[in-house]
């Protein structure tokens, strides 16, 4: 699943988020959109788990900031 999290002009620590998220999902991907306004995360975690991961890295994220994007899976990998 892909999640978009509004940064609200905060600069999340991408390395810390990725390291913490890797403890749960070693295939997760973390990046910022080009303008830095949205943190993008691709992972199988739930929204609640994702918020907990972000809070463990020192970023207090509210559920209203997290948007789960519709799946774009083609099914080709059977995943």
mmCIF file of the N, C-alpha and C atoms, coordinates in Angstrom:
data_MODEL
# 
_entry.id   MODEL 
# 
loop_
_atom_site.group_PDB 
_atom_site.id 
_atom_site.type_symbol 
_atom_site.label_atom_id 
_atom_site.label_alt_id 
_atom_site.label_comp_id 
_atom_site.label_asym_id 
_atom_site.label_entity_id 
_atom_site.label_seq_id 
_atom_site.pdbx_PDB_ins_code 
_atom_site.Cartn_x 
_atom_site.Cartn_y 
_atom_site.Cartn_z 
_atom_site.occupancy 
_atom_site.B_iso_or_equiv 
_atom_site.pdbx_formal_charge 
_atom_site.auth_seq_id 
_atom_site.auth_comp_id 
_atom_site.auth_asym_id 
_atom_site.auth_atom_id 
_atom_site.pdbx_PDB_model_num 
ATOM 1   N N  . UNK A 1 1  ? 0.832  -1.161  0.000   1.00 0.00 ? 1  UNK A N  1 
ATOM 2   C CA . UNK A 1 1  ? 0.000  0.000   0.000   1.00 0.00 ? 1  UNK A CA 1 
ATOM 3   C C  . UNK A 1 1  ? 0.886  1.237   0.000   1.00 0.00 ? 1  UNK A C  1 
ATOM 4   N N  . UNK A 1 2  ? 0.328  2.281   -0.541  1.00 0.00 ? 2  UNK A N  1 
ATOM 5   C CA . UNK A 1 2  ? 1.062  3.540   -0.535  1.00 0.00 ? 2  UNK A CA 1 
ATOM 6   C C  . UNK A 1 2  ? 0.335  4.525   0.358   1.00 0.00 ? 2  UNK A C  1 
ATOM 7   N N  . UNK A 1 3  ? 1.119  5.232   1.149   1.00 0.00 ? 3  UNK A N  1 
ATOM 8   C CA . UNK A 1 3  ? 0.589  6.247   2.058   1.00 0.00 ? 3  UNK A CA 1 
ATOM 9   C C  . UNK A 1 3  ? 1.243  7.576   1.739   1.00 0.00 ? 3  UNK A C  1 
ATOM 10  N N  . UNK A 1 4  ? 0.460  8.637   1.820   1.00 0.00 ? 4  UNK A N  1 
ATOM 11  C CA . UNK A 1 4  ? 0.965  10.001  1.694   1.00 0.00 ? 4  UNK A CA 1 
ATOM 12  C C  . UNK A 1 4  ? 0.707  10.696  3.021   1.00 0.00 ? 4  UNK A C  1 
ATOM 13  N N  . UNK A 1 5  ? 1.740  11.333  3.549   1.00 0.00 ? 5  UNK A N  1 
ATOM 14  C CA . UNK A 1 5  ? 1.630  12.024  4.828   1.00 0.00 ? 5  UNK A CA 1 
ATOM 15  C C  . UNK A 1 5  ? 2.034  13.471  4.622   1.00 0.00 ? 5  UNK A C  1 
ATOM 16  N N  . UNK A 1 6  ? 1.124  14.374  4.910   1.00 0.00 ? 6  UNK A N  1 
ATOM 17  C CA . UNK A 1 6  ? 1.412  15.809  4.794   1.00 0.00 ? 6  UNK A CA 1 
ATOM 18  C C  . UNK A 1 6  ? 2.477  16.188  5.819   1.00 0.00 ? 6  UNK A C  1 
ATOM 19  N N  . UNK A 1 7  ? 3.534  16.860  5.364   1.00 0.00 ? 7  UNK A N  1 
ATOM 20  C CA . UNK A 1 7  ? 4.639  17.203  6.263   1.00 0.00 ? 7  UNK A CA 1 
ATOM 21  C C  . UNK A 1 7  ? 4.387  18.489  7.046   1.00 0.00 ? 7  UNK A C  1 
ATOM 22  N N  . UNK A 1 8  ? 3.494  19.333  6.558   1.00 0.00 ? 8  UNK A N  1 
ATOM 23  C CA . UNK A 1 8  ? 3.215  20.623  7.217   1.00 0.00 ? 8  UNK A CA 1 
ATOM 24  C C  . UNK A 1 8  ? 4.503  21.389  7.505   1.00 0.00 ? 8  UNK A C  1 
ATOM 25  N N  . UNK A 1 9  ? 5.375  21.460  6.503   1.00 0.00 ? 9  UNK A N  1 
ATOM 26  C CA . UNK A 1 9  ? 6.629  22.204  6.577   1.00 0.00 ? 9  UNK A CA 1 
ATOM 27  C C  . UNK A 1 9  ? 7.634  21.634  7.573   1.00 0.00 ? 9  UNK A C  1 
ATOM 28  N N  . UNK A 1 10 ? 7.391  20.437  8.095   1.00 0.00 ? 10 UNK A N  1 
ATOM 29  C CA . UNK A 1 10 ? 8.379  19.781  8.952   1.00 0.00 ? 10 UNK A CA 1 
ATOM 30  C C  . UNK A 1 10 ? 9.256  18.914  8.058   1.00 0.00 ? 10 UNK A C  1 
ATOM 31  N N  . UNK A 1 11 ? 10.482 18.715  8.450   1.00 0.00 ? 11 UNK A N  1 
ATOM 32  C CA . UNK A 1 11 ? 11.406 17.878  7.683   1.00 0.00 ? 11 UNK A CA 1 
ATOM 33  C C  . UNK A 1 11 ? 11.598 16.554  8.425   1.00 0.00 ? 11 UNK A C  1 
ATOM 34  N N  . UNK A 1 12 ? 10.812 15.534  8.085   1.00 0.00 ? 12 UNK A N  1 
ATOM 35  C CA . UNK A 1 12 ? 10.984 14.251  8.761   1.00 0.00 ? 12 UNK A CA 1 
ATOM 36  C C  . UNK A 1 12 ? 12.341 13.644  8.441   1.00 0.00 ? 12 UNK A C  1 
ATOM 37  N N  . UNK A 1 13 ? 12.874 12.891  9.372   1.00 0.00 ? 13 UNK A N  1 
ATOM 38  C CA . UNK A 1 13 ? 14.162 12.228  9.203   1.00 0.00 ? 13 UNK A CA 1 
ATOM 39  C C  . UNK A 1 13 ? 13.933 10.937  8.412   1.00 0.00 ? 13 UNK A C  1 
ATOM 40  N N  . UNK A 1 14 ? 14.156 10.996  7.102   1.00 0.00 ? 14 UNK A N  1 
ATOM 41  C CA . UNK A 1 14 ? 13.860 9.860   6.223   1.00 0.00 ? 14 UNK A CA 1 
ATOM 42  C C  . UNK A 1 14 ? 14.645 8.615   6.612   1.00 0.00 ? 14 UNK A C  1 
ATOM 43  N N  . UNK A 1 15 ? 15.909 8.779   6.971   1.00 0.00 ? 15 UNK A N  1 
ATOM 44  C CA . UNK A 1 15 ? 16.716 7.622   7.347   1.00 0.00 ? 15 UNK A CA 1 
ATOM 45  C C  . UNK A 1 15 ? 16.171 6.952   8.604   1.00 0.00 ? 15 UNK A C  1 
ATOM 46  N N  . UNK A 1 16 ? 15.793 7.744   9.592   1.00 0.00 ? 16 UNK A N  1 
ATOM 47  C CA . UNK A 1 16 ? 15.246 7.181   10.831  1.00 0.00 ? 16 UNK A CA 1 
ATOM 48  C C  . UNK A 1 16 ? 13.920 6.475   10.562  1.00 0.00 ? 16 UNK A C  1 
ATOM 49  N N  . UNK A 1 17 ? 13.081 7.080   9.727   1.00 0.00 ? 17 UNK A N  1 
ATOM 50  C CA . UNK A 1 17 ? 11.798 6.460   9.399   1.00 0.00 ? 17 UNK A CA 1 
ATOM 51  C C  . UNK A 1 17 ? 12.021 5.138   8.670   1.00 0.00 ? 17 UNK A C  1 
ATOM 52  N N  . UNK A 1 18 ? 12.901 5.151   7.688   1.00 0.00 ? 18 UNK A N  1 
ATOM 53  C CA . UNK A 1 18 ? 13.154 3.935   6.927   1.00 0.00 ? 18 UNK A CA 1 
ATOM 54  C C  . UNK A 1 18 ? 13.753 2.845   7.821   1.00 0.00 ? 18 UNK A C  1 
ATOM 55  N N  . UNK A 1 19 ? 14.705 3.190   8.667   1.00 0.00 ? 19 UNK A N  1 
ATOM 56  C CA . UNK A 1 19 ? 15.311 2.207   9.565   1.00 0.00 ? 19 UNK A CA 1 
ATOM 57  C C  . UNK A 1 19 ? 14.279 1.597   10.508  1.00 0.00 ? 19 UNK A C  1 
ATOM 58  N N  . UNK A 1 20 ? 13.417 2.427   11.078  1.00 0.00 ? 20 UNK A N  1 
ATOM 59  C CA . UNK A 1 20 ? 12.396 1.942   12.005  1.00 0.00 ? 20 UNK A CA 1 
ATOM 60  C C  . UNK A 1 20 ? 11.353 1.116   11.267  1.00 0.00 ? 20 UNK A C  1 
ATOM 61  N N  . UNK A 1 21 ? 10.959 1.558   10.088  1.00 0.00 ? 21 UNK A N  1 
ATOM 62  C CA . UNK A 1 21 ? 9.969  0.840   9.298   1.00 0.00 ? 21 UNK A CA 1 
ATOM 63  C C  . UNK A 1 21 ? 10.515 -0.500  8.821   1.00 0.00 ? 21 UNK A C  1 
ATOM 64  N N  . UNK A 1 22 ? 11.814 -0.569  8.525   1.00 0.00 ? 22 UNK A N  1 
ATOM 65  C CA . UNK A 1 22 ? 12.436 -1.819  8.070   1.00 0.00 ? 22 UNK A CA 1 
ATOM 66  C C  . UNK A 1 22 ? 12.345 -2.917  9.125   1.00 0.00 ? 22 UNK A C  1 
ATOM 67  N N  . UNK A 1 23 ? 12.234 -2.540  10.401  1.00 0.00 ? 23 UNK A N  1 
ATOM 68  C CA . UNK A 1 23 ? 12.062 -3.547  11.453  1.00 0.00 ? 23 UNK A CA 1 
ATOM 69  C C  . UNK A 1 23 ? 10.760 -4.314  11.270  1.00 0.00 ? 23 UNK A C  1 
ATOM 70  N N  . UNK A 1 24 ? 9.785  -3.690  10.610  1.00 0.00 ? 24 UNK A N  1 
ATOM 71  C CA . UNK A 1 24 ? 8.482  -4.310  10.373  1.00 0.00 ? 24 UNK A CA 1 
ATOM 72  C C  . UNK A 1 24 ? 8.367  -4.826  8.946   1.00 0.00 ? 24 UNK A C  1 
ATOM 73  N N  . UNK A 1 25 ? 8.842  -4.030  7.983   1.00 0.00 ? 25 UNK A N  1 
ATOM 74  C CA . UNK A 1 25 ? 8.700  -4.356  6.563   1.00 0.00 ? 25 UNK A CA 1 
ATOM 75  C C  . UNK A 1 25 ? 10.007 -4.022  5.846   1.00 0.00 ? 25 UNK A C  1 
ATOM 76  N N  . UNK A 1 26 ? 10.798 -5.046  5.576   1.00 0.00 ? 26 UNK A N  1 
ATOM 77  C CA . UNK A 1 26 ? 12.110 -4.821  4.962   1.00 0.00 ? 26 UNK A CA 1 
ATOM 78  C C  . UNK A 1 26 ? 12.020 -4.408  3.496   1.00 0.00 ? 26 UNK A C  1 
ATOM 79  N N  . UNK A 1 27 ? 10.822 -4.423  2.919   1.00 0.00 ? 27 UNK A N  1 
ATOM 80  C CA . UNK A 1 27 ? 10.640 -3.994  1.529   1.00 0.00 ? 27 UNK A CA 1 
ATOM 81  C C  . UNK A 1 27 ? 10.034 -2.597  1.420   1.00 0.00 ? 27 UNK A C  1 
ATOM 82  N N  . UNK A 1 28 ? 9.857  -1.919  2.538   1.00 0.00 ? 28 UNK A N  1 
ATOM 83  C CA . UNK A 1 28 ? 9.234  -0.597  2.536   1.00 0.00 ? 28 UNK A CA 1 
ATOM 84  C C  . UNK A 1 28 ? 10.106 0.411   1.794   1.00 0.00 ? 28 UNK A C  1 
ATOM 85  N N  . UNK A 1 29 ? 9.450  1.393   1.192   1.00 0.00 ? 29 UNK A N  1 
ATOM 86  C CA . UNK A 1 29 ? 10.148 2.488   0.521   1.00 0.00 ? 29 UNK A CA 1 
ATOM 87  C C  . UNK A 1 29 ? 9.647  3.802   1.098   1.00 0.00 ? 29 UNK A C  1 
ATOM 88  N N  . UNK A 1 30 ? 10.574 4.720   1.339   1.00 0.00 ? 30 UNK A N  1 
ATOM 89  C CA . UNK A 1 30 ? 10.263 6.000   1.960   1.00 0.00 ? 30 UNK A CA 1 
ATOM 90  C C  . UNK A 1 30 ? 10.926 7.101   1.144   1.00 0.00 ? 30 UNK A C  1 
ATOM 91  N N  . UNK A 1 31 ? 10.152 8.148   0.785   1.00 0.00 ? 31 UNK A N  1 
ATOM 92  C CA . UNK A 1 31 ? 10.747 9.308   0.127   1.00 0.00 ? 31 UNK A CA 1 
ATOM 93  C C  . UNK A 1 31 ? 9.830  10.515  0.290   1.00 0.00 ? 31 UNK A C  1 
ATOM 94  N N  . UNK A 1 32 ? 10.350 11.663  -0.128  1.00 0.00 ? 32 UNK A N  1 
ATOM 95  C CA . UNK A 1 32 ? 9.567  12.902  -0.148  1.00 0.00 ? 32 UNK A CA 1 
ATOM 96  C C  . UNK A 1 32 ? 9.234  13.237  -1.586  1.00 0.00 ? 32 UNK A C  1 
ATOM 97  N N  . UNK A 1 33 ? 8.053  13.828  -1.797  1.00 0.00 ? 33 UNK A N  1 
ATOM 98  C CA . UNK A 1 33 ? 7.746  14.298  -3.147  1.00 0.00 ? 33 UNK A CA 1 
ATOM 99  C C  . UNK A 1 33 ? 8.688  15.458  -3.471  1.00 0.00 ? 33 UNK A C  1 
ATOM 100 N N  . UNK A 1 34 ? 8.801  15.826  -4.740  1.00 0.00 ? 34 UNK A N  1 
ATOM 101 C CA . UNK A 1 34 ? 9.782  16.848  -5.136  1.00 0.00 ? 34 UNK A CA 1 
ATOM 102 C C  . UNK A 1 34 ? 9.665  18.182  -4.403  1.00 0.00 ? 34 UNK A C  1 
ATOM 103 N N  . UNK A 1 35 ? 8.474  18.584  -3.993  1.00 0.00 ? 35 UNK A N  1 
ATOM 104 C CA . UNK A 1 35 ? 8.360  19.869  -3.299  1.00 0.00 ? 35 UNK A CA 1 
ATOM 105 C C  . UNK A 1 35 ? 8.478  19.739  -1.782  1.00 0.00 ? 35 UNK A C  1 
ATOM 106 N N  . UNK A 1 36 ? 8.648  18.515  -1.276  1.00 0.00 ? 36 UNK A N  1 
ATOM 107 C CA . UNK A 1 36 ? 8.858  18.287  0.148   1.00 0.00 ? 36 UNK A CA 1 
ATOM 108 C C  . UNK A 1 36 ? 7.622  18.398  1.008   1.00 0.00 ? 36 UNK A C  1 
ATOM 109 N N  . UNK A 1 37 ? 6.456  18.508  0.410   1.00 0.00 ? 37 UNK A N  1 
ATOM 110 C CA . UNK A 1 37 ? 5.219  18.685  1.172   1.00 0.00 ? 37 UNK A CA 1 
ATOM 111 C C  . UNK A 1 37 ? 4.567  17.367  1.578   1.00 0.00 ? 37 UNK A C  1 
ATOM 112 N N  . UNK A 1 38 ? 4.997  16.271  0.951   1.00 0.00 ? 38 UNK A N  1 
ATOM 113 C CA . UNK A 1 38 ? 4.359  14.978  1.204   1.00 0.00 ? 38 UNK A CA 1 
ATOM 114 C C  . UNK A 1 38 ? 5.414  13.887  1.356   1.00 0.00 ? 38 UNK A C  1 
ATOM 115 N N  . UNK A 1 39 ? 5.358  13.199  2.485   1.00 0.00 ? 39 UNK A N  1 
ATOM 116 C CA . UNK A 1 39 ? 6.159  12.014  2.694   1.00 0.00 ? 39 UNK A CA 1 
ATOM 117 C C  . UNK A 1 39 ? 5.411  10.852  2.055   1.00 0.00 ? 39 UNK A C  1 
ATOM 118 N N  . UNK A 1 40 ? 6.108  10.074  1.219   1.00 0.00 ? 40 UNK A N  1 
ATOM 119 C CA . UNK A 1 40 ? 5.472  8.937   0.552   1.00 0.00 ? 40 UNK A CA 1 
ATOM 120 C C  . UNK A 1 40 ? 6.087  7.657   1.097   1.00 0.00 ? 40 UNK A C  1 
ATOM 121 N N  . UNK A 1 41 ? 5.216  6.739   1.500   1.00 0.00 ? 41 UNK A N  1 
ATOM 122 C CA . UNK A 1 41 ? 5.671  5.471   2.044   1.00 0.00 ? 41 UNK A CA 1 
ATOM 123 C C  . UNK A 1 41 ? 4.916  4.350   1.358   1.00 0.00 ? 41 UNK A C  1 
ATOM 124 N N  . UNK A 1 42 ? 5.662  3.372   0.909   1.00 0.00 ? 42 UNK A N  1 
ATOM 125 C CA . UNK A 1 42 ? 5.079  2.167   0.337   1.00 0.00 ? 42 UNK A CA 1 
ATOM 126 C C  . UNK A 1 42 ? 5.403  1.017   1.287   1.00 0.00 ? 42 UNK A C  1 
ATOM 127 N N  . UNK A 1 43 ? 4.359  0.388   1.854   1.00 0.00 ? 43 UNK A N  1 
ATOM 128 C CA . UNK A 1 43 ? 4.550  -0.665  2.842   1.00 0.00 ? 43 UNK A CA 1 
ATOM 129 C C  . UNK A 1 43 ? 3.239  -1.418  3.040   1.00 0.00 ? 43 UNK A C  1 
ATOM 130 N N  . UNK A 1 44 ? 3.339  -2.598  3.641   1.00 0.00 ? 44 UNK A N  1 
ATOM 131 C CA . UNK A 1 44 ? 2.132  -3.365  3.937   1.00 0.00 ? 44 UNK A CA 1 
ATOM 132 C C  . UNK A 1 44 ? 1.559  -3.062  5.316   1.00 0.00 ? 44 UNK A C  1 
ATOM 133 N N  . UNK A 1 45 ? 2.153  -2.142  6.071   1.00 0.00 ? 45 UNK A N  1 
ATOM 134 C CA . UNK A 1 45 ? 1.701  -1.846  7.431   1.00 0.00 ? 45 UNK A CA 1 
ATOM 135 C C  . UNK A 1 45 ? 0.324  -1.182  7.426   1.00 0.00 ? 45 UNK A C  1 
ATOM 136 N N  . UNK A 1 46 ? -0.341 -1.217  8.564   1.00 0.00 ? 46 UNK A N  1 
ATOM 137 C CA . UNK A 1 46 ? -1.615 -0.514  8.721   1.00 0.00 ? 46 UNK A CA 1 
ATOM 138 C C  . UNK A 1 46 ? -1.334 0.958   9.028   1.00 0.00 ? 46 UNK A C  1 
ATOM 139 N N  . UNK A 1 47 ? -2.355 1.778   8.907   1.00 0.00 ? 47 UNK A N  1 
ATOM 140 C CA . UNK A 1 47 ? -2.194 3.203   9.235   1.00 0.00 ? 47 UNK A CA 1 
ATOM 141 C C  . UNK A 1 47 ? -1.781 3.364   10.696  1.00 0.00 ? 47 UNK A C  1 
ATOM 142 N N  . UNK A 1 48 ? -2.400 2.613   11.591  1.00 0.00 ? 48 UNK A N  1 
ATOM 143 C CA . UNK A 1 48 ? -2.055 2.716   13.018  1.00 0.00 ? 48 UNK A CA 1 
ATOM 144 C C  . UNK A 1 48 ? -0.595 2.350   13.262  1.00 0.00 ? 48 UNK A C  1 
ATOM 145 N N  . UNK A 1 49 ? -0.113 1.273   12.618  1.00 0.00 ? 49 UNK A N  1 
ATOM 146 C CA . UNK A 1 49 ? 1.293  0.892   12.772  1.00 0.00 ? 49 UNK A CA 1 
ATOM 147 C C  . UNK A 1 49 ? 2.226  1.946   12.183  1.00 0.00 ? 49 UNK A C  1 
ATOM 148 N N  . UNK A 1 50 ? 1.836  2.517   11.057  1.00 0.00 ? 50 UNK A N  1 
ATOM 149 C CA . UNK A 1 50 ? 2.646  3.544   10.421  1.00 0.00 ? 50 UNK A CA 1 
ATOM 150 C C  . UNK A 1 50 ? 2.764  4.777   11.321  1.00 0.00 ? 50 UNK A C  1 
ATOM 151 N N  . UNK A 1 51 ? 1.661  5.191   11.897  1.00 0.00 ? 51 UNK A N  1 
ATOM 152 C CA . UNK A 1 51 ? 1.689  6.340   12.809  1.00 0.00 ? 51 UNK A CA 1 
ATOM 153 C C  . UNK A 1 51 ? 2.597  6.045   13.998  1.00 0.00 ? 51 UNK A C  1 
ATOM 154 N N  . UNK A 1 52 ? 2.539  4.831   14.523  1.00 0.00 ? 52 UNK A N  1 
ATOM 155 C CA . UNK A 1 52 ? 3.410  4.445   15.642  1.00 0.00 ? 52 UNK A CA 1 
ATOM 156 C C  . UNK A 1 52 ? 4.877  4.503   15.229  1.00 0.00 ? 52 UNK A C  1 
ATOM 157 N N  . UNK A 1 53 ? 5.201  4.020   14.039  1.00 0.00 ? 53 UNK A N  1 
ATOM 158 C CA . UNK A 1 53 ? 6.574  4.090   13.534  1.00 0.00 ? 53 UNK A CA 1 
ATOM 159 C C  . UNK A 1 53 ? 7.030  5.542   13.454  1.00 0.00 ? 53 UNK A C  1 
ATOM 160 N N  . UNK A 1 54 ? 6.205  6.401   12.887  1.00 0.00 ? 54 UNK A N  1 
ATOM 161 C CA . UNK A 1 54 ? 6.573  7.811   12.740  1.00 0.00 ? 54 UNK A CA 1 
ATOM 162 C C  . UNK A 1 54 ? 6.758  8.472   14.101  1.00 0.00 ? 54 UNK A C  1 
ATOM 163 N N  . UNK A 1 55 ? 5.918  8.140   15.055  1.00 0.00 ? 55 UNK A N  1 
ATOM 164 C CA . UNK A 1 55 ? 6.044  8.716   16.400  1.00 0.00 ? 55 UNK A CA 1 
ATOM 165 C C  . UNK A 1 55 ? 7.309  8.229   17.092  1.00 0.00 ? 55 UNK A C  1 
ATOM 166 N N  . UNK A 1 56 ? 7.705  6.979   16.837  1.00 0.00 ? 56 UNK A N  1 
ATOM 167 C CA . UNK A 1 56 ? 8.944  6.461   17.428  1.00 0.00 ? 56 UNK A CA 1 
ATOM 168 C C  . UNK A 1 56 ? 10.168 7.191   16.897  1.00 0.00 ? 56 UNK A C  1 
ATOM 169 N N  . UNK A 1 57 ? 10.057 7.789   15.720  1.00 0.00 ? 57 UNK A N  1 
ATOM 170 C CA . UNK A 1 57 ? 11.180 8.542   15.164  1.00 0.00 ? 57 UNK A CA 1 
ATOM 171 C C  . UNK A 1 57 ? 11.154 10.004  15.598  1.00 0.00 ? 57 UNK A C  1 
ATOM 172 N N  . UNK A 1 58 ? 10.196 10.357  16.448  1.00 0.00 ? 58 UNK A N  1 
ATOM 173 C CA . UNK A 1 58 ? 10.120 11.724  16.962  1.00 0.00 ? 58 UNK A CA 1 
ATOM 174 C C  . UNK A 1 58 ? 9.208  12.643  16.172  1.00 0.00 ? 58 UNK A C  1 
ATOM 175 N N  . UNK A 1 59 ? 8.449  12.087  15.234  1.00 0.00 ? 59 UNK A N  1 
ATOM 176 C CA . UNK A 1 59 ? 7.558  12.900  14.417  1.00 0.00 ? 59 UNK A CA 1 
ATOM 177 C C  . UNK A 1 59 ? 6.122  12.616  14.839  1.00 0.00 ? 59 UNK A C  1 
ATOM 178 N N  . UNK A 1 60 ? 5.494  13.561  15.504  1.00 0.00 ? 60 UNK A N  1 
ATOM 179 C CA . UNK A 1 60 ? 4.145  13.382  16.028  1.00 0.00 ? 60 UNK A CA 1 
ATOM 180 C C  . UNK A 1 60 ? 3.133  13.623  14.908  1.00 0.00 ? 60 UNK A C  1 
ATOM 181 N N  . UNK A 1 61 ? 2.689  12.552  14.291  1.00 0.00 ? 61 UNK A N  1 
ATOM 182 C CA . UNK A 1 61 ? 1.774  12.608  13.153  1.00 0.00 ? 61 UNK A CA 1 
ATOM 183 C C  . UNK A 1 61 ? 0.369  12.277  13.607  1.00 0.00 ? 61 UNK A C  1 
ATOM 184 N N  . UNK A 1 62 ? -0.583 13.068  13.159  1.00 0.00 ? 62 UNK A N  1 
ATOM 185 C CA . UNK A 1 62 ? -1.983 12.784  13.432  1.00 0.00 ? 62 UNK A CA 1 
ATOM 186 C C  . UNK A 1 62 ? -2.590 11.942  12.326  1.00 0.00 ? 62 UNK A C  1 
ATOM 187 N N  . UNK A 1 63 ? -3.590 11.159  12.664  1.00 0.00 ? 63 UNK A N  1 
ATOM 188 C CA . UNK A 1 63 ? -4.230 10.285  11.675  1.00 0.00 ? 63 UNK A CA 1 
ATOM 189 C C  . UNK A 1 63 ? -4.768 11.070  10.483  1.00 0.00 ? 63 UNK A C  1 
ATOM 190 N N  . UNK A 1 64 ? -5.162 12.318  10.709  1.00 0.00 ? 64 UNK A N  1 
ATOM 191 C CA . UNK A 1 64 ? -5.700 13.147  9.633   1.00 0.00 ? 64 UNK A CA 1 
ATOM 192 C C  . UNK A 1 64 ? -4.640 13.516  8.595   1.00 0.00 ? 64 UNK A C  1 
ATOM 193 N N  . UNK A 1 65 ? -3.352 13.377  8.949   1.00 0.00 ? 65 UNK A N  1 
ATOM 194 C CA . UNK A 1 65 ? -2.268 13.671  8.015   1.00 0.00 ? 65 UNK A CA 1 
ATOM 195 C C  . UNK A 1 65 ? -1.978 12.513  7.062   1.00 0.00 ? 65 UNK A C  1 
ATOM 196 N N  . UNK A 1 66 ? -2.443 11.311  7.401   1.00 0.00 ? 66 UNK A N  1 
ATOM 197 C CA . UNK A 1 66 ? -2.102 10.109  6.645   1.00 0.00 ? 66 UNK A CA 1 
ATOM 198 C C  . UNK A 1 66 ? -3.225 9.767   5.675   1.00 0.00 ? 66 UNK A C  1 
ATOM 199 N N  . UNK A 1 67 ? -2.870 9.657   4.409   1.00 0.00 ? 67 UNK A N  1 
ATOM 200 C CA . UNK A 1 67 ? -3.836 9.282   3.379   1.00 0.00 ? 67 UNK A CA 1 
ATOM 201 C C  . UNK A 1 67 ? -3.379 7.981   2.738   1.00 0.00 ? 67 UNK A C  1 
ATOM 202 N N  . UNK A 1 68 ? -4.230 6.964   2.823   1.00 0.00 ? 68 UNK A N  1 
ATOM 203 C CA . UNK A 1 68 ? -3.922 5.703   2.148   1.00 0.00 ? 68 UNK A CA 1 
ATOM 204 C C  . UNK A 1 68 ? -4.383 5.825   0.709   1.00 0.00 ? 68 UNK A C  1 
ATOM 205 N N  . UNK A 1 69 ? -3.464 5.605   -0.205  1.00 0.00 ? 69 UNK A N  1 
ATOM 206 C CA . UNK A 1 69 ? -3.757 5.767   -1.620  1.00 0.00 ? 69 UNK A CA 1 
ATOM 207 C C  . UNK A 1 69 ? -4.401 4.497   -2.178  1.00 0.00 ? 69 UNK A C  1 
ATOM 208 N N  . UNK A 1 70 ? -5.238 4.639   -3.206  1.00 0.00 ? 70 UNK A N  1 
ATOM 209 C CA . UNK A 1 70 ? -5.813 3.454   -3.843  1.00 0.00 ? 70 UNK A CA 1 
ATOM 210 C C  . UNK A 1 70 ? -4.704 2.590   -4.435  1.00 0.00 ? 70 UNK A C  1 
ATOM 211 N N  . UNK A 1 71 ? -4.896 1.300   -4.401  1.00 0.00 ? 71 UNK A N  1 
ATOM 212 C CA . UNK A 1 71 ? -3.884 0.393   -4.933  1.00 0.00 ? 71 UNK A CA 1 
ATOM 213 C C  . UNK A 1 71 ? -3.755 0.548   -6.439  1.00 0.00 ? 71 UNK A C  1 
ATOM 214 N N  . UNK A 1 72 ? -2.528 0.412   -6.924  1.00 0.00 ? 72 UNK A N  1 
ATOM 215 C CA . UNK A 1 72 ? -2.289 0.435   -8.365  1.00 0.00 ? 72 UNK A CA 1 
ATOM 216 C C  . UNK A 1 72 ? -1.681 -0.892  -8.813  1.00 0.00 ? 72 UNK A C  1 
ATOM 217 N N  . UNK A 1 73 ? -1.863 -1.905  -7.989  1.00 0.00 ? 73 UNK A N  1 
ATOM 218 C CA . UNK A 1 73 ? -1.289 -3.216  -8.238  1.00 0.00 ? 73 UNK A CA 1 
ATOM 219 C C  . UNK A 1 73 ? -1.924 -3.841  -9.487  1.00 0.00 ? 73 UNK A C  1 
ATOM 220 N N  . UNK A 1 74 ? -1.088 -4.360  -10.364 1.00 0.00 ? 74 UNK A N  1 
ATOM 221 C CA . UNK A 1 74 ? -1.589 -5.025  -11.570 1.00 0.00 ? 74 UNK A CA 1 
ATOM 222 C C  . UNK A 1 74 ? -1.846 -6.502  -11.324 1.00 0.00 ? 74 UNK A C  1 
ATOM 223 N N  . UNK A 1 75 ? -1.368 -7.021  -10.189 1.00 0.00 ? 75 UNK A N  1 
ATOM 224 C CA . UNK A 1 75 ? -1.539 -8.432  -9.870  1.00 0.00 ? 75 UNK A CA 1 
ATOM 225 C C  . UNK A 1 75 ? -0.511 -9.337  -10.519 1.00 0.00 ? 75 UNK A C  1 
ATOM 226 N N  . UNK A 1 76 ? 0.385  -8.793  -11.300 1.00 0.00 ? 76 UNK A N  1 
ATOM 227 C CA . UNK A 1 76 ? 1.354  -9.576  -12.037 1.00 0.00 ? 76 UNK A CA 1 
ATOM 228 C C  . UNK A 1 76 ? 2.330  -10.356 -11.164 1.00 0.00 ? 76 UNK A C  1 
ATOM 229 N N  . UNK A 1 77 ? 2.582  -9.871  -9.951  1.00 0.00 ? 77 UNK A N  1 
ATOM 230 C CA . UNK A 1 77 ? 3.519  -10.562 -9.084  1.00 0.00 ? 77 UNK A CA 1 
ATOM 231 C C  . UNK A 1 77 ? 2.795  -11.490 -8.111  1.00 0.00 ? 77 UNK A C  1 
ATOM 232 N N  . UNK A 1 78 ? 1.476  -11.540 -8.212  1.00 0.00 ? 78 UNK A N  1 
ATOM 233 C CA . UNK A 1 78 ? 0.632  -12.353 -7.334  1.00 0.00 ? 78 UNK A CA 1 
ATOM 234 C C  . UNK A 1 78 ? 0.692  -11.888 -5.894  1.00 0.00 ? 78 UNK A C  1 
ATOM 235 N N  . UNK A 1 79 ? 1.064  -10.624 -5.693  1.00 0.00 ? 79 UNK A N  1 
ATOM 236 C CA . UNK A 1 79 ? 1.211  -10.091 -4.339  1.00 0.00 ? 79 UNK A CA 1 
ATOM 237 C C  . UNK A 1 79 ? 0.051  -9.285  -3.879  1.00 0.00 ? 79 UNK A C  1 
# 
